[in-house]
């Protein structure tokens, strides 16, 4: 799920690595991470993705709270849902950045 990507620029030989730190930053600051990597249009695309992930997580949390009477189930479900939402958010951000680099002519390298 969290693949490390190595992207090489054909003319300059520059390499970008999208690894665990990229996923963490993408999970925490999604659109700002995409913008910081140099993709303003993809950062705008990340905003509704962030909103959708947040809305779905909120709805699932409300459903969990309304259906569960057990505090242990509620707390573990809350933790699991929030962790899953952050993971999906990080994967979405890294995938947008990877596609942005590929559209700019970078290629995936192998190390």
C-alpha positions as CSV (number, residue, x, y, z in Angstrom):
1,X,0.0,0.0,0.0
2,X,2.8,2.4,0.8
3,X,5.2,1.9,-2.0
4,X,8.4,3.9,-2.2
5,X,8.7,5.7,-5.6
6,X,11.9,6.9,-7.1
7,X,11.4,9.5,-9.9
8,X,14.2,10.6,-12.2
9,X,14.3,13.7,-14.3
10,X,15.4,12.8,-17.8
11,X,17.5,15.9,-18.5
12,X,18.9,16.9,-15.1
13,X,19.3,13.5,-13.5
14,X,17.6,14.8,-10.4
15,X,15.8,12.2,-8.3
16,X,12.7,12.6,-6.1
17,X,11.9,10.0,-3.6
18,X,8.3,9.5,-2.3
19,X,8.6,7.4,0.8
20,X,7.2,7.0,4.2
21,X,7.8,10.6,5.1
22,X,5.9,11.6,2.0
23,X,2.9,9.5,3.1
24,X,3.1,11.0,6.6
25,X,3.2,14.6,5.3
26,X,0.4,13.8,2.8
27,X,-1.7,12.4,5.5
28,X,-1.3,15.4,7.8
29,X,-1.3,18.3,5.3
30,X,-2.6,16.8,2.1
31,X,-3.2,19.7,-0.3
32,X,-0.3,21.8,1.2
33,X,2.0,18.8,0.6
34,X,1.0,18.6,-3.0
35,X,1.4,22.3,-3.4
36,X,4.8,22.3,-1.8
37,X,5.9,19.6,-4.3
38,X,5.0,22.1,-7.1
39,X,1.6,21.0,-8.4
40,X,-0.9,23.8,-7.7
41,X,-3.7,22.3,-9.9
42,X,-3.3,18.9,-8.3
43,X,-3.4,20.6,-4.9
44,X,-6.7,22.1,-5.8
45,X,-7.9,18.6,-6.8
46,X,-6.7,17.3,-3.4
47,X,-9.0,19.8,-1.6
48,X,-12.3,18.0,-2.5
49,X,-10.6,14.6,-1.9
50,X,-9.7,15.8,1.6
51,X,-13.3,17.0,2.2
52,X,-14.7,13.7,0.9
53,X,-12.4,11.7,3.2
54,X,-13.3,13.9,6.2
55,X,-17.0,13.7,5.4
56,X,-17.0,9.9,5.0
57,X,-15.0,9.5,8.2
58,X,-17.4,11.8,10.1
59,X,-20.4,9.9,8.8
60,X,-18.9,6.5,9.8
61,X,-18.0,7.9,13.2
62,X,-21.6,9.0,13.7
63,X,-22.9,5.7,12.6
64,X,-20.5,3.9,15.0
65,X,-21.5,6.1,17.9
66,X,-25.2,5.6,17.2
67,X,-25.0,1.8,16.8
68,X,-22.5,0.9,19.6
69,X,-23.3,0.8,23.3
70,X,-19.9,-0.5,24.3
71,X,-17.2,2.1,25.2
72,X,-14.4,-0.3,24.2
73,X,-15.9,-0.8,20.7
74,X,-16.5,2.9,20.3
75,X,-13.0,3.9,21.2
76,X,-11.3,1.1,19.2
77,X,-13.6,1.9,16.2
78,X,-12.9,5.6,16.5
79,X,-9.1,5.0,16.5
80,X,-9.4,2.6,13.6
81,X,-11.5,5.0,11.5
82,X,-9.3,8.0,12.1
83,X,-6.1,6.0,11.4
84,X,-7.7,4.6,8.2
85,X,-8.7,8.1,7.1
86,X,-5.2,9.4,7.5
87,X,-3.8,6.4,5.6
88,X,-6.1,7.0,2.7
89,X,-5.4,10.7,2.7
90,X,-1.6,10.1,2.6
91,X,-1.9,7.6,-0.2
92,X,-4.1,9.9,-2.2
93,X,-1.6,12.8,-1.8
94,X,1.4,10.7,-2.8
95,X,-0.4,9.3,-5.8
96,X,-1.3,12.8,-7.0
97,X,2.3,14.0,-6.6
98,X,3.6,10.9,-8.4
99,X,1.2,11.5,-11.3
100,X,2.2,15.1,-11.3
101,X,5.9,14.2,-11.7
102,X,5.1,11.7,-14.4
103,X,3.0,14.3,-16.3
104,X,6.0,16.7,-16.2
105,X,8.2,14.1,-17.9
106,X,9.8,12.4,-15.0
107,X,10.2,8.7,-15.1
108,X,10.0,6.1,-12.4
109,X,13.5,4.9,-11.5
110,X,14.5,1.7,-9.8
111,X,17.0,1.4,-6.9
